[in-house]
Amino acid sequence: MSKSATSVFVFGIYLVFLGLGFLVIPNTLLPLFGMPTTSEVWIRVMAMLLLILAYYYIRTARRELTFFFQLTVHARASVIVFFVAFVLLDLAPAILILFGAVDLLGALWTAWALRSEE
C-alpha cells in the first residue's frame, strides 16, 4: 500500500470508530465534546454518513485510487474552515475545532504522501 493510500486508509479507520461511537453511544460521546445529549435521530444519521464515508476511504485506499485521495485533501482541509466558522458564530462549542484539526492533519498527511509519490 502506498503512503497516500495508507493515510487515507487510516483516516477511514478513524471514521469507522467515530461513526460507530456516535451510532451506538451518542449520548456518552456528545457531552465529552460539550454538546447536549439528544434523543433525535440526527446524530445517528450523521454516524451513518461517517460510516459510509469510512467505507469509501477504506475501499479506495485498497484500490490505490489516487484521484480520490487528491479530492479528499481538498475536502478534509475545508472542514476546519467550517468548524471554526461554526464556533465563531456561536453555533458550536470550541472543542469542535479539534475534529477539524484531525481532518486538516489527515489532509496534510495525504497531500505530503501524494507529493512524495510523484
C-alpha positions in Angstrom: 0.0 0.0 0.0 1.4 3.4 -1.0 1.9 6.2 1.6 -1.0 8.1 0.3 -3.3 5.0 0.4 -2.1 4.3 4.0 -3.0 7.8 5.0 -6.5 7.5 3.5 -6.9 4.0 5.0 -6.0 5.2 8.5 -8.4 8.1 8.1 -11.1 5.6 7.1 -10.5 3.6 10.3 -10.8 6.8 12.3 -14.1 7.4 10.7 -15.3 3.9 11.5 -14.5 4.4 15.2 -16.2 7.9 15.2 -19.2 6.6 13.3 -19.7 3.5 15.5 -19.3 5.6 18.6 -21.9 8.1 17.6 -24.2 5.4 16.3 -24.0 3.2 19.4 -23.3 5.5 22.3 -24.0 9.1 21.1 -25.2 10.3 24.5 -21.9 9.2 26.1 -19.8 11.0 23.5 -21.8 14.2 23.0 -21.2 15.6 26.5 -17.5 14.9 26.1 -17.5 17.4 23.3 -19.6 20.0 25.1 -22.8 19.1 23.3 -26.1 18.3 24.8 -27.4 14.7 24.7 -30.2 14.0 22.2 -32.9 11.5 21.5 -33.4 12.8 18.0 -32.3 10.7 15.0 -29.9 13.4 13.5 -26.9 12.1 15.5 -27.4 8.6 14.1 -27.9 9.9 10.6 -24.5 11.7 11.0 -23.0 8.5 12.3 -24.3 6.6 9.3 -22.8 9.2 7.0 -19.5 8.8 8.7 -19.6 5.0 8.3 -20.4 5.4 4.6 -17.5 7.8 4.2 -15.3 5.3 6.0 -16.3 2.7 3.5 -15.3 4.9 0.6 -11.9 5.8 2.3 -11.1 2.2 3.1 -12.1 0.7 -0.3 -10.4 3.4 -2.4 -7.2 3.1 -0.3 -7.1 -0.7 -1.0 -7.6 0.1 -4.7 -5.0 2.9 -4.8 -7.4 5.4 -6.3 -5.1 8.4 -6.3 -7.6 10.8 -7.8 -9.9 10.1 -4.8 -7.0 10.8 -2.5 -6.4 14.1 -4.1 -10.1 15.0 -3.7 -10.0 14.1 0.0 -7.2 16.6 0.6 -9.3 19.5 -0.6 -12.5 18.3 1.2 -10.8 17.4 4.6 -8.8 20.7 4.6 -12.1 22.6 4.2 -13.6 21.1 7.4 -11.5 23.3 9.7 -12.8 26.4 7.9 -16.4 25.4 8.5 -15.9 24.3 12.1 -14.0 27.5 13.0 -16.9 29.4 11.5 -19.5 27.4 13.4 -17.6 28.2 16.6 -17.1 31.9 15.8 -20.9 32.2 15.0 -21.5 30.6 18.4 -23.3 27.6 16.8 -21.0 25.0 18.3 -18.6 24.6 21.2 -14.9 25.3 20.6 -13.9 21.7 21.0 -15.4 21.1 17.6 -12.3 22.7 16.2 -10.4 19.6 17.4 -12.3 17.5 14.9 -11.5 20.0 12.2 -7.8 19.8 13.2 -7.8 16.0 12.8 -9.3 16.4 9.3 -6.7 19.0 8.5 -3.8 16.9 9.8 -5.1 13.9 7.8 -5.4 16.1 4.7 -1.8 17.4 5.1 -0.5 13.8 5.6 -2.2 12.7 2.4 -1.0 15.7 0.5 2.6 15.1 1.7 2.3 11.5 0.7 1.0 12.2 -2.7 3.8 14.7 -3.4 6.4 12.2 -2.3 5.0 9.7 -4.7 5.2 11.9 -7.8 
